Amino acid sequence: MSRIALFNLTIGFWTLFLAAACGAFLATDLTATYIAEKSISQTWSSVLLSSAHGHSNLFGLLHIVFGLTLPYSRIADRFKVLQTAGLVCGVVAMGPGMFLRSLKAPGNDSDPLGLILGALLSAALISLFSHAAALTSRCVERKI
């Protein structure tokens, strides 16, 4: 693979990491708006189900791109397995997890499912971060 291709893959993973990290803030704002106004154009359920659909597609593509870029990461295989497990946590959180969350309206109380989904998404973010760092290390090593 050319250096520019590796460079573009690295940019893509950093962009995905930042977009995923910002998604948590967007979800918090949506919840606060729904609680305060009780009137948004879509129902809570449809928003979350749409989000689950889109994010499931995203995580599917992430797994494909991750698999394609694994040869460019020099970290140990056991860490690659952990990165894969972290991405699987993201699939579970943003697919079935969001579906389950759509069944209950949001509230001000502590939401155990939300905490579980947050932990699963944190594992996915760690996987994205570590892979982006490994690709960045490879780019620097190749002196682009």
C-alpha positions in Angstrom: 0.0 0.0 0.0 1.3 3.4 -0.8 2.2 6.0 1.9 -0.7 8.2 0.8 -3.2 5.4 1.2 -1.9 4.6 4.7 -2.0 8.3 5.5 -5.6 8.6 4.4 -6.6 5.5 6.4 -5.0 7.1 9.4 -6.9 10.3 8.9 -10.1 8.3 8.6 -9.6 6.5 11.9 -8.9 9.7 13.7 -12.0 11.3 12.2 -14.1 8.3 13.2 -12.7 8.5 16.7 -13.5 12.2 17.1 -17.0 11.8 15.6 -17.7 8.9 17.9 -16.6 10.9 20.9 -18.8 13.8 20.0 -21.8 11.5 19.6 -22.0 11.1 23.3 -22.5 14.9 23.7 -25.2 14.9 21.0 -27.1 12.1 22.7 -27.0 14.0 26.0 -28.3 17.2 24.4 -31.1 15.3 22.7 -32.1 13.7 26.0 -32.1 17.1 27.8 -34.2 18.7 25.0 -36.7 15.9 25.0 -37.1 16.0 28.8 -37.5 19.8 28.8 -39.8 20.3 25.8 -41.6 16.9 25.5 -42.1 17.8 21.9 -39.6 17.1 19.2 -40.5 16.4 15.6 -39.8 12.7 15.9 -40.6 10.4 18.7 -37.9 9.3 21.1 -38.3 5.8 19.9 -37.9 6.6 16.2 -34.9 8.8 16.8 -33.1 6.0 18.6 -34.2 3.3 16.1 -32.8 5.5 13.3 -29.7 6.1 15.2 -29.3 2.3 15.8 -29.7 1.7 12.1 -27.1 4.2 11.1 -24.6 3.3 13.8 -24.9 -0.4 13.0 -23.9 0.4 9.4 -21.0 2.5 10.7 -19.7 -0.3 12.9 -20.0 -2.8 10.1 -17.9 -0.6 7.9 -15.5 0.0 10.8 -15.0 -3.8 11.1 -14.3 -4.0 7.4 -11.8 -1.2 7.4 -10.2 -2.4 10.6 -9.7 -5.8 9.1 -8.2 -4.3 6.0 -5.8 -2.1 8.0 -4.7 -4.7 10.6 -1.6 -5.7 8.6 -0.3 -2.1 9.0 -0.5 -2.2 12.8 2.5 -3.7 14.5 0.9 -4.2 17.9 0.7 -7.7 19.3 -2.0 -10.1 18.1 -3.6 -10.3 21.6 -4.1 -6.5 21.5 -5.7 -6.8 18.0 -8.1 -9.3 19.5 -8.9 -6.8 22.3 -9.4 -4.1 19.7 -11.8 -6.4 17.8 -13.7 -7.1 21.1 -14.0 -3.3 21.7 -15.5 -2.8 18.3 -17.9 -5.7 18.9 -18.9 -3.8 22.1 -19.8 -0.8 19.9 -21.9 -3.0 17.6 -23.8 -4.3 20.6 -24.3 -0.9 22.1 -25.4 0.9 19.0 -27.5 -1.9 17.5 -29.5 -4.0 20.0 -28.6 -1.6 22.9 -30.1 1.4 21.2 -33.2 -0.7 20.3 -33.7 -1.6 24.0 -33.2 2.0 25.0 -35.9 3.1 22.6 -38.5 1.1 24.5 -38.3 3.4 27.5 -38.8 7.2 27.5 -35.9 9.1 28.9 -36.0 10.5 32.4 -33.9 12.4 34.9 -33.3 9.3 37.0 -30.2 7.1 36.7 -30.4 4.9 33.7 -28.6 1.5 34.2 -28.9 0.7 30.5 -27.4 4.0 29.5 -24.5 3.3 31.8 -24.0 -0.1 30.2 -24.2 1.4 26.7 -21.7 4.1 27.7 -19.2 1.5 29.0 -19.6 -0.5 25.8 -19.1 2.6 23.6 -16.1 3.5 25.7 -14.5 0.1 24.8 -15.2 0.9 21.1 -13.6 4.3 21.5 -10.5 2.8 23.1 -10.3 0.4 20.2 -10.5 3.2 17.6 -8.0 5.3 19.5 -5.5 2.5 19.8 -5.8 1.6 16.2 -5.5 5.2 15.1 -2.4 5.5 17.3 -0.9 2.3 15.8 -1.5 3.6 12.3 -0.1 7.0 13.2 3.0 5.3 14.6 3.4 3.4 11.3 3.1 6.7 9.3 5.7 8.4 11.4 8.0 5.4 11.1 7.8 5.5 7.4 8.6 9.3 7.4 5.8 10.5 5.2 
